[in-house]
């Protein structure tokens, strides 16, 4: 416990020294990488997804979107682990011998027609010492063409059947956690079906189906694989809002514990998922971009957030804002908002004037070389505040008078 703040947590009865877990991704491609991650301070790790017939990955399989000098969006055509199940079972056993207090989560994938692959991999991970078992129902590229990955997660009947195979097998005793895709009409419906089939919890989400376009100088696609490309998985900070929605919905219904994943680049991001009810978070892309050492920064961020509010343990705030997210029809309709400008902070850049004039309600105009808001014209949409680079515009609310 540092400064009276503890980051220890549990997920489905498994203790974690901190809530930061490596997602099933290139940073967990080998046992040696997981060892180095544990030495760097990560609280747990999900191994790169196992299948019974590993394949070699394509080269040049990544693409990115940059903004402000850093990568803000990432695409990959990464397939599953290139290691055989036997290789991984051996590595899990060896890692657990050296790091007995660090949870390892097995990640597995099979087809939708036979339980044999799933059960063989599940029992192998469990016997090697894995603490939890993640079912990959969510990979959006390569696998769906073969009836696996997201092709299963988008079909509640297939996903429930496979979850049932795991839950009903007396030889599989560790908790079953399907990893879900956000590329569905209603993730709550999928979650409810899998909860009835025996899922103990969920991981949400995986990468989002995407196509990263073309290099306009060469007219070649991105990523460029011999002049061709395919649809990949979009990750990075840009998908955090999508992940937040999925986690919020699953935490509300069916309400099983969720491992949050998607767009987490800081401890502050992690805090948002925890406010919804996720006790642990998984990180993948940001580790690929910045290395294992970012976990120290993430832990400091989370501790700082807790100190702001006087929280001492993670359960003090986990889930306390879950019910603030609701359906559109339940939002209050008796509130009126008006924008106010703090001229002492205003840079006179004119962004609010341009945005409100051409995308809002024409309530902001120049007056004596400074922006001024016509409160009678202001509809309270907040567009001006969103574009203000100085944070000088605040939305003030008041209750509408009853008729």
N, C-alpha and C positions, 0 to 999 in steps of 0.2 A: 504494500500500500504506500503510495507516494502522495505527500501533501494531504493525507487523509482520504485519498481517492483510490478506489480499487477497481481494476478492469477485469477481475475474475468473473466468469460467468459459467453457465451450464446450458447445454442444449440436449434435450431428451435424456437428461440424467447424466450426460457425459461432461465432466469438468474441463474448462478451457482456461488457461492462464490469462488470456485476453481474447476479445471477440474477433480478431482479424485472422481469417483463414485464407489460404491460397486456393483459388478456384481450380477446377480441372482444366488445364490449359498448358501451353508450352513451359511455364515455370515449374510445372510438376511432371515434366516428361521423363525424369529419371530419379532413381532413389538418391543419387548424390545431390541433385538439386534440392530435394526436400530436406536432406540433412543440412545443407547450407542455409536454407530458409529457417529451419528451427534454431540454428545457431544465431541467426540474425534477429530472432525474437518473434517470429510468427506463432500464433496460438494453435494452429492445426493446418492440415493440408488435405486436399482432395486429389487423389492420383489422376493422371491423365487417363481418359476413359479406355477401359479394356474391351476387347472383342476377341472372339475365338480365332479369327483369321486376320492378323494385323497386316496393314499395307504401308508401303513407303509413301511419305508425303511428297507432293509436288514442290518444286523449287519456285522461288519468286512469288510466293503465295500471299503476300501482304500488300496492302495499300493504305494510304492515310489521307486525312484532311487536316490542314494546318491553319491555325489562327493565332495571332498574337505571339508568333514565334514558337509555338508548341503544337504538338499533335492533339487535336480535340476530337477527332473521329478516326476510327481504325477499322479496317476490314480484313478478314482472313478467310482463306480456303483450307485451313488446317483440318486434317482428318484426325482419327483416333490415335492411340498410342501405337508406336512402331514396335514396342516390346511384346513378347509373347506373354500369355497369362502366367506361365511358370516363372518367367523372369521377374514379373511383378510380385508374385506370391513370395518369392525368395527375398526380394528387396523389402517388402512390407515387414516380413518377419525380422530382418536384420535391423531395420530402422526402429521398430518397436523395442528391440532388445537394448538399443542404445539410447532411445528417447521414450521411455515407457509412459511418461506423463503428457506426451503430446499426441492428441487424437489424430488418427489417420482415417480418412473416409475413402472407401472403395468406390469407384465409378465404373459402371458396367453398361454394355449395350449388346442386345441380341435382336433377333427378328420377332415378328408379331405372331408367328404360327406355332412355335414349339417352345416349351419351357426348358428344354435341355440346356441350351446355351446360357440362359439367364441363371438357372440354378447352379450350373457348374461354376460359373464365374462368381456367383454370390457366395457359395460355400468355400471356394478357394480363397477369396478375400477374407472372409470371416475366420477361417482356420489359420490364416497367416497372421491374424491379430488386428484386422481393421475394426474400428469401433462403431462405425455407421456405414450404411450402404446407400449410395446415390444411384438412381436409375436414370440414365440419360435418355429422356423422352423429348429432347429439345434441340439437338444439333440441327441448324438450318441449311447446311450445304453438304453435298456429297451423299450423306446418309439417307435423306428423304427419298432420293431417286431409287433407292434400294429397299424402300419400305421400312426404314429405321429412323431413329432420331425424331425430328419434329413430325414425321409422318405418323408416328405413334402418339406423340403428345397432342396432336390435333384431332385425334380420334378417341373420344372417351371410352368407347367399347374396348378398343385394343389396349389402351393404357390401363384401364381397370382390370382387364384380364391378366395382364402381366404382373401388375401389382398384387393381384390375388394369388398368382403362382408363388410369389415370394412370401407373402404373409401367411399363406396356408401350409407352407413347407415346414414341418417340425424341425428340420435340420438347420433352418435359417432363423437364428434367434436375435441377431442385432437389428436395430431399427431400420426400416425401409423408408427412403426419402426420394420420391420422384423429383427430378429436375424439370421444371415446366417451361414452356415457351410462351411468350407474350403474343405470338402471332395466332391468336384464336379470338373468336367473337366474345367469349365469356370465360375467363380463366377460373372464375368461381365455380362454374358448373363442372369444369374438369376436376378441380380440387375436391368438390363434394363427392363426385363419383369415386375418386381414388381414396378418399377418406373412408367411404363405405367398404372399399375393397381391402383395407388394412394398412394404408399409408400411415406412418407415424408422424410425418412432417413433410415439408416441401423445401425445395430450393427454387428460387425465382429471381432472375430469369437467365436464360442463355442469350447469346447474341441474336441480333435482329436481322431477318433476311434483307439483303441489300445488293445494289450494284453501284460501284463507285465511278462510273462514267469513263471519260476519255482524256488523254493528254492531248490538248488542242494544238500543240506544236507538231506532234508526230502522228496524230489521229489513231493512236494505238490505245486499246482498252487498259483499264487499271483493275486489278493487277494484270500485267502483260505476261502471258504464258504462251510463247510462240506465236504472238499476234492474236491470240484468243483469250477469253476469260470466261468466268461463270459467276453465278450469283453466290455471294459470300455472306459472312456473318458480321454485322456492324456492332462495334463495341466502343468503349471510351466514354468520356464524360457526357457526350450528347445523348446517351440512352438512359441516363439516370431518371428523367421524368417517367419514361415508360416502365422502368423497373419499380419506381415508387408506386405507380398505380397498381401493378400486379401484386406487389407485396401488401399494399393496403387492402386490396380486395380479398386476398387469401387470409389475411389476419382477421378480417371480419367474418368471412365464411369460406371454408368450414371452420376456421379458427385454430387449426393445428399450428405448431411452431414452425416458423419460416426462417431459413437461412437466406438472407438477402444477397443479391448479386446483380451487378449491372451498373456501370458508370461511377463506381466508388473510387475517388482519387484522393480523398482526405479523410481524416477522422471526423470532420464536420459532416461530410456526406454520410458516414456511418451513423452519426447521431440521428439524422433524419429518418433513416430506416428503423432505428431502434425506437424512436418515438411512436412509430406505427405498430411496433410489437415484435420486431425481429431481434432475437437476442444475440445473434452472431451475423457477420457479414463475410462474403467471399470477394476476393480481389484477384483479377487476372491481368487485364490489359495494362494497367498502370505499372504493374511489376515488370512487364515486358519492356516498357518504355524507360523505367527509371531504376529498376533493380530491387533486390530484396531489402535493401537498407531503408526503403521508404516506410517500413512498418514503424520505425522509431518516431518519425514525424507524425504518422497517423495516430499513434498512441498519445503523443503530446497534444495533438489537436483535440482528441476526445477528452483527455483530462482537463484541458482548458475549458471546453464546453461545460463539463460537469462543475467546475469551480465557479463559472458564471452564475449557476443556478443553485449552488449549495448541494448538489447531488454527491453522494459518497460512494454508492454502488450502482451498477448498471440497472438493477431492477427498480431503483428509485424513479427512473423515467421511461423504462421500456413499456411501450404500449399506452402511455398516458395521453397521447393525441390521436389514437386510432379512430375514435368516433367523431373527430372533426372533419373527416372525409366522408361525404355522403352523396346521395343522388342529387341531380340538378333540381328536381322538384321539391326537395326538402330544404333548399337554401332560403334564408330569410328574405322577404320581399318588402319589409317595412323599414329598410335602411336607405338613407340618402348619403352619397359621398360627394365631396367637392375638393378640388385640387387647390393647394396653397403653396406659394413659392417663398422660400426663405432667400431673400435677395442678398443677404450677407454671404451666402454660399454660391449664388448663381454666377456662372462664368460668362454670361451673355453670349453663348454660342448660337442660340437660335434654334436648337434642335426641337424644343417643345413647340415653338411657333410653327415650324415646318410640318411636324407630325400631326399636330392638332388641326392645322388648316387643311391638309390633304388626306388625313386618315382618321380624323376625329370629328369634333362638333364645332370647329371654328371658334373656340372660346379663348384662345391665347393670341395676343397680338402685341406688337411693339408699342411702347408708350414712353417717350423720353429716353430712348436707347436702352430700355429694359423690358423684359416680357411682363405682361400683365394679364391676369385671368378675369374674364367676365363670368362671375359666379352664376348669373342667370342663364347663360348659355352652356355652362359646364354640365355635362351629363354624368360626371364622375367615373368615366371609363378607365382612367389611370394611364392612358397611352403616354401622356406628357411625362409622367413620372418614370415610365419604363425607359424612355429614350434619354432622359437627363443624365449626362455623364458625371455631374457633380453631386447627384443625390440631393438636390435642393428642393424637390417637389414632394410634398406629403399629401396623402389622401385623408381628409377629416370626415368622420361619419357622424350622423345624427339620426335619431328615430323620426320617421314621418308621423305627423299628427294623425290621429284616428279620425275617420270620417264621422 
